[in-house]
């Protein structure tokens, strides 16, 4: 036995698929449906907690794929957890398992995740991500205007070499102070960033490959006037600390699934704040379980910029949980109640399930 969470009496793994209302196309690939794994942690006291593993179906992002996460959870991580061993490796899968265990403990205690993490805010300013590299610039500009008029404080345009005109058109439509761009590491030649750097963007996210060493990323950052946010480079809390120490970023993108779970993500936000570096919680096309958990992280004071998390209705026609919503002013409401404040609806979950495994102690 270890000093990790108390061993559960059972772990249920549920793989679900839901069509997205709009295809998500970025430099690392595209998604037209959400194919991900939910983890139900059934405690010895018969309390269920939930975690979500919001991986992508194709390789290219910082985490493992959904196929890899499913195999890791089924064959290694969940069986080990039933023996009381810690979850290691397969980062997003291990994070989902840790988050499910935490949710069960908090539900048993009647305490919300937001309170547990120390979050002060119950409503969050949000940034709408415009993820369609193939869309005409005018279409993206119209979506940007719609987002701002709907209460979003910012928009973020997915970009790759050769698509800079899309960002310029969005800037012309809503103003540079409301626009960021996310290159997903697609600019291997920093000289190609000049056109984006001239736009006065709020920040430029992951402009260069995540495989670059910190000093090389810091050099690219120093050559830009636009604040640099890092996403894929920040694969762990240790990576966040290294990036800060090396002067490689101005903004940290905090994603619980990529960093090891909500508690690690909260610590990353606090670490950035201690270095006077801005941070925001980025989105990974989460469904209701993952969106509720990530929103609790975004409620921390250290998350100084609008979150990429949006309401459920922005992504799917019907979420697996009660939807995460916005208030009339367009602010995202942080789910309240014990644990993450959301539980999958049994009927909705059954309709979306494509595979399921129940493991018992």
CORFENKA-V391873 format. One record per pair of residues at least 6 apart in sequence whose ideal C-beta (glycine too) atoms are under 8 Angstrom apart, sorted by the first residue. I is the first residue (numbers start at 1). J is the second residue. If there is no record, write none. Layout:
I_J / I_J
This chain:
1_7 / 1_84 / 2_84 / 2_85 / 2_86 / 4_84 / 4_85 / 4_86 / 4_87 / 5_81 / 5_98 / 5_101 / 5_102 / 5_105 / 6_43 / 6_44 / 6_84 / 7_44 / 7_81 / 7_82 / 7_83 / 7_84 / 7_361 / 8_41 / 8_42 / 8_43 / 8_44 / 8_81 / 8_82 / 8_101 / 8_104 / 8_361 / 9_42 / 9_43 / 9_44 / 9_46 / 9_360 / 9_361 / 10_42 / 10_82 / 10_358 / 10_359 / 10_360 / 10_361 / 11_39 / 11_40 / 11_41 / 11_42 / 11_78 / 11_81 / 11_82 / 11_97 / 11_100 / 11_358 / 11_359 / 12_39 / 12_40 / 12_42 / 12_356 / 12_357 / 12_358 / 12_359 / 13_37 / 13_38 / 13_39 / 13_40 / 13_70 / 13_73 / 13_74 / 13_78 / 13_356 / 13_357 / 13_358 / 13_359 / 14_37 / 14_38 / 14_39 / 14_40 / 14_349 / 14_353 / 14_355 / 14_356 / 15_35 / 15_36 / 15_37 / 15_38 / 15_66 / 15_70 / 15_353 / 15_354 / 15_355 / 15_356 / 16_34 / 16_35 / 16_36 / 16_37 / 16_38 / 16_287 / 16_320 / 16_349 / 16_352 / 16_353 / 16_354 / 17_33 / 17_34 / 17_35 / 17_352 / 17_354 / 18_33 / 18_34 / 18_287 / 18_316 / 18_318 / 18_320 / 18_352 / 19_32 / 19_33 / 19_34 / 19_316 / 19_317 / 20_31 / 20_32 / 20_33 / 20_34 / 20_285 / 20_315 / 20_316 / 21_314 / 21_315 / 21_316 / 21_317 / 22_132 / 23_30 / 23_31 / 23_32 / 23_132 / 24_30 / 24_31 / 24_32 / 24_131 / 24_132 / 24_285 / 25_131 / 25_132 / 25_133 / 25_134 / 25_158 / 26_131 / 26_133 / 26_158 / 26_182 / 26_184 / 27_133 / 27_158 / 27_159 / 27_160 / 27_183 / 27_184 / 27_185 / 27_186 / 28_56 / 28_60 / 28_61 / 28_184 / 28_185 / 28_186 / 29_56 / 29_58 / 29_60 / 29_61 / 30_58 / 31_56 / 31_57 / 31_58 / 31_285 / 33_57 / 34_54 / 34_285 / 34_287 / 34_315 / 34_316 / 35_57 / 35_66 / 35_354 / 36_52 / 36_53 / 36_54 / 36_55 / 36_66 / 36_69 / 36_287 / 36_290 / 37_52 / 37_53 / 37_55 / 37_66 / 37_69 / 37_70 / 37_73 / 37_93 / 37_96 / 38_50 / 38_51 / 38_52 / 38_53 / 38_96 / 38_287 / 38_289 / 38_320 / 38_344 / 38_349 / 39_50 / 39_51 / 39_52 / 39_53 / 39_73 / 39_78 / 39_96 / 39_97 / 39_99 / 39_100 / 40_48 / 40_49 / 40_50 / 40_100 / 41_48 / 41_49 / 41_50 / 41_51 / 41_81 / 41_97 / 41_100 / 41_101 / 41_103 / 41_104 / 42_48 / 42_104 / 43_49 / 43_104 / 43_105 / 43_108 / 45_108 / 47_104 / 47_107 / 47_108 / 48_104 / 48_107 / 48_343 / 49_99 / 49_100 / 49_101 / 49_102 / 49_103 / 49_104 / 49_105 / 49_106 / 49_107 / 49_339 / 50_99 / 50_100 / 50_103 / 50_289 / 50_339 / 50_340 / 50_342 / 50_343 / 50_344 / 51_95 / 51_96 / 51_97 / 51_98 / 51_99 / 51_100 / 51_101 / 51_102 / 51_103 / 51_261 / 51_289 / 51_290 / 51_293 / 52_96 / 52_99 / 52_257 / 52_286 / 52_287 / 52_289 / 52_290 / 52_293 / 53_66 / 53_69 / 53_73 / 53_92 / 53_93 / 53_95 / 53_96 / 53_257 / 53_290 / 54_92 / 54_257 / 54_284 / 54_285 / 54_286 / 54_287 / 54_290 / 55_61 / 55_63 / 55_64 / 55_65 / 55_66 / 55_68 / 55_69 / 55_92 / 55_93 / 55_257 / 55_284 / 56_63 / 56_65 / 56_66 / 56_284 / 56_285 / 57_65 / 57_66 / 57_67 / 58_65 / 59_65 / 61_184 / 61_232 / 62_210 / 62_231 / 62_232 / 62_235 / 62_258 / 63_69 / 63_91 / 63_92 / 63_257 / 63_258 / 64_72 / 64_90 / 64_91 / 64_92 / 64_93 / 68_90 / 68_93 / 69_90 / 69_92 / 69_93 / 69_96 / 70_93 / 70_355 / 72_89 / 72_90 / 72_93 / 72_94 / 73_90 / 73_93 / 73_96 / 73_97 / 74_357 / 74_359 / 76_89 / 76_90 / 77_87 / 77_89 / 77_90 / 77_93 / 77_94 / 77_97 / 78_97 / 78_357 / 78_359 / 79_359 / 80_86 / 80_87 / 81_87 / 81_97 / 81_101 / 82_359 / 82_360 / 82_361 / 83_361 / 87_93 / 87_94 / 87_97 / 87_98 / 88_94 / 91_235 / 91_236 / 91_257 / 91_258 / 91_260 / 92_257 / 92_258 / 94_260 / 94_261 / 95_256 / 95_257 / 95_258 / 95_259 / 95_260 / 95_261 / 95_264 / 96_257 / 96_261 / 98_260 / 98_261 / 98_263 / 99_256 / 99_261 / 99_262 / 99_293 / 99_340 / 102_113 / 102_116 / 102_261 / 102_262 / 102_263 / 102_339 / 103_113 / 103_293 / 103_339 / 103_340 / 104_339 / 106_112 / 106_113 / 106_116 / 106_338 / 106_339 / 106_340 / 107_338 / 107_339 / 109_338 / 110_338 / 111_338 / 111_339 / 112_296 / 112_336 / 112_337 / 112_338 / 112_339 / 112_341 / 113_262 / 113_292 / 113_293 / 113_296 / 113_339 / 113_340 / 113_341 / 114_122 / 114_296 / 114_299 / 114_334 / 114_336 / 117_262 / 117_263 / 117_266 / 117_296 / 117_297 / 117_299 / 117_300 / 118_266 / 118_300 / 119_296 / 119_297 / 119_298 / 119_299 / 119_300 / 119_334 / 120_299 / 120_300 / 120_301 / 121_298 / 121_299 / 121_301 / 121_334 / 122_299 / 122_333 / 122_334 / 122_336 / 123_327 / 123_331 / 123_332 / 123_333 / 123_334 / 124_295 / 124_298 / 124_299 / 124_306 / 124_307 / 124_309 / 124_331 / 124_332 / 124_333 / 124_334 / 125_153 / 125_154 / 125_306 / 125_307 / 125_331 / 125_332 / 126_151 / 126_152 / 126_153 / 126_154 / 126_306 / 126_307 / 126_308 / 126_309 / 126_310 / 126_326 / 126_330 / 126_331 / 126_332 / 127_152 / 127_153 / 127_154 / 127_155 / 127_156 / 127_180 / 127_280 / 127_305 / 127_306 / 127_307 / 127_308 / 128_143 / 128_144 / 128_147 / 128_150 / 128_152 / 128_154 / 128_155 / 128_156 / 128_310 / 128_314 / 129_155 / 129_156 / 129_158 / 129_182 / 129_283 / 129_308 / 129_310 / 130_140 / 130_143 / 130_144 / 130_147 / 130_155 / 130_156 / 130_157 / 130_158 / 130_170 / 131_158 / 132_139 / 132_140 / 132_158 / 133_158 / 133_159 / 133_160 / 133_163 / 133_166 / 135_166 / 137_165 / 137_166 / 137_168 / 137_169 / 137_170 / 138_169 / 140_157 / 140_166 / 140_169 / 140_170 / 141_169 / 141_170 / 141_172 / 141_173 / 141_174 / 142_173 / 143_155 / 144_155 / 144_157 / 144_170 / 144_173 / 144_174 / 144_178 / 144_179 / 145_173 / 145_174 / 147_155 / 148_155 / 148_174 / 148_178 / 150_330 / 151_326 / 151_329 / 151_330 / 151_331 / 152_306 / 152_330 / 153_178 / 153_306 / 154_178 / 154_179 / 154_180 / 154_202 / 154_305 / 154_306 / 155_170 / 155_174 / 155_178 / 155_179 / 155_180 / 156_179 / 156_180 / 156_181 / 156_182 / 156_205 / 156_308 / 157_166 / 157_167 / 157_170 / 157_179 / 157_180 / 157_181 / 157_182 / 158_181 / 158_182 / 158_184 / 159_166 / 159_167 / 159_181 / 159_182 / 159_183 / 159_186 / 159_196 / 160_183 / 160_184 / 160_186 / 161_186 / 161_187 / 161_189 / 161_192 / 164_195 / 164_196 / 167_179 / 167_181 / 167_196 / 167_199 / 167_201 / 168_195 / 168_199 / 170_179 / 171_179 / 171_199 / 171_200 / 171_201 / 176_199 / 176_200 / 176_201 / 176_202 / 177_200 / 177_202 / 178_202 / 179_199 / 179_201 / 179_202 / 180_201 / 180_202 / 180_203 / 180_204 / 180_205 / 180_229 / 181_196 / 181_201 / 181_204 / 181_205 / 182_204 / 182_205 / 182_206 / 182_231 / 183_196 / 183_204 / 183_205 / 183_206 / 183_207 / 183_208 / 184_205 / 184_206 / 184_231 / 184_232 / 185_206 / 185_207 / 185_208 / 185_209 / 185_210 / 185_211 / 185_232 / 185_233 / 187_193 / 187_207 / 187_208 / 188_208 / 188_209 / 190_207 / 190_208 / 190_220 / 190_223 / 190_224 / 193_204 / 193_207 / 193_220 / 193_224 / 196_204 / 196_207 / 196_226 / 197_204 / 197_224 / 197_225 / 197_226 / 199_226 / 200_226 / 201_226 / 202_227 / 202_305 / 203_226 / 203_227 / 203_228 / 203_229 / 203_250 / 203_251 / 203_278 / 203_305 / 204_224 / 204_226 / 204_227 / 204_228 / 204_229 / 205_228 / 205_229 / 205_230 / 205_231 / 205_251 / 205_253 / 206_229 / 206_230 / 206_231 / 206_232 / 206_233 / 206_253 / 207_220 / 207_224 / 207_228 / 208_216 / 208_217 / 208_220 / 210_231 / 210_232 / 210_233 / 210_235 / 212_220 / 212_233 / 214_242 / 214_243 / 214_246 / 214_248 / 215_246 / 215_248 / 217_228 / 217_230 / 217_233 / 217_243 / 217_246 / 217_248 / 217_249 / 218_246 / 218_247 / 218_248 / 220_228 / 221_228 / 221_247 / 221_248 / 221_249 / 221_250 / 222_247 / 227_250 / 227_251 / 227_278 / 228_248 / 228_249 / 228_250 / 228_251 / 229_249 / 229_250 / 229_251 / 229_252 / 229_253 / 229_280 / 230_243 / 230_248 / 230_249 / 230_251 / 230_252 / 230_253 / 231_253 / 231_255 / 231_282 / 233_239 / 233_243 / 233_248 / 233_249 / 234_240 / 234_243 / 234_252 / 234_253 / 234_254 / 234_255 / 234_258 / 234_259 / 234_268 / 235_258 / 235_259 / 236_259 / 236_260 / 236_264 / 237_259 / 237_260 / 237_264 / 237_267 / 237_268 / 237_271 / 240_252 / 240_259 / 240_268 / 240_271 / 240_272 / 241_271 / 242_248 / 243_249 / 243_252 / 244_271 / 244_272 / 244_275 / 244_277 / 249_277 / 250_277 / 250_278 / 251_277 / 251_278 / 251_279 / 251_280 / 251_305 / 252_268 / 252_269 / 252_272 / 252_277 / 252_278 / 252_279 / 252_280 / 253_279 / 253_280 / 253_281 / 253_282 / 254_265 / 254_268 / 254_269 / 254_272 / 254_279 / 254_280 / 254_281 / 254_282 / 254_297 / 254_298 / 254_303 / 255_265 / 255_281 / 255_282 / 255_283 / 255_284 / 255_294 / 256_262 / 256_264 / 256_265 / 256_281 / 256_290 / 256_293 / 256_294 / 256_297 / 257_284 / 257_290 / 258_284 / 259_265 / 259_268 / 262_293 / 262_294 / 262_296 / 262_297 / 265_281 / 265_294 / 265_297 / 266_297 / 266_300 / 268_279 / 269_279 / 269_281 / 269_297 / 269_300 / 269_302 / 269_303 / 270_300 / 270_302 / 272_278 / 272_279 / 272_302 / 273_279 / 273_301 / 273_302 / 273_304 / 278_304 / 278_305 / 279_302 / 279_303 / 279_304 / 279_305 / 280_298 / 280_303 / 280_304 / 280_305 / 280_306 / 280_307 / 280_308 / 281_294 / 281_295 / 281_297 / 281_298 / 281_303 / 281_307 / 281_308 / 281_309 / 282_307 / 282_308 / 283_291 / 283_294 / 283_307 / 283_308 / 283_309 / 283_310 / 284_290 / 284_294 / 285_315 / 286_293 / 286_294 / 286_309 / 287_312 / 287_315 / 287_316 / 287_319 / 287_320 / 287_321 / 288_312 / 288_319 / 288_320 / 288_321 / 288_322 / 288_323 / 288_324 / 288_342 / 288_344 / 289_320 / 289_321 / 289_340 / 289_342 / 289_344 / 291_309 / 291_312 / 291_324 / 292_321 / 292_324 / 292_335 / 292_340 / 292_341 / 292_342 / 293_340 / 294_307 / 294_309 / 295_307 / 295_309 / 295_324 / 295_332 / 295_334 / 295_335 / 296_334 / 296_335 / 296_340 / 297_303 / 298_307 / 298_309 / 298_332 / 298_334 / 299_334 / 307_332 / 309_324 / 309_332 / 310_326 / 310_332 / 311_323 / 311_324 / 311_325 / 311_326 / 311_332 / 312_319 / 312_321 / 312_323 / 312_324 / 312_325 / 313_323 / 313_325 / 318_348 / 319_348 / 320_344 / 320_345 / 320_348 / 320_349 / 320_352 / 321_342 / 321_343 / 321_344 / 321_345 / 321_348 / 322_342 / 322_345 / 324_332 / 324_333 / 324_335 / 324_342 / 325_332 / 325_333 / 326_332 / 326_333 / 327_333 / 334_341 / 335_341 / 335_342
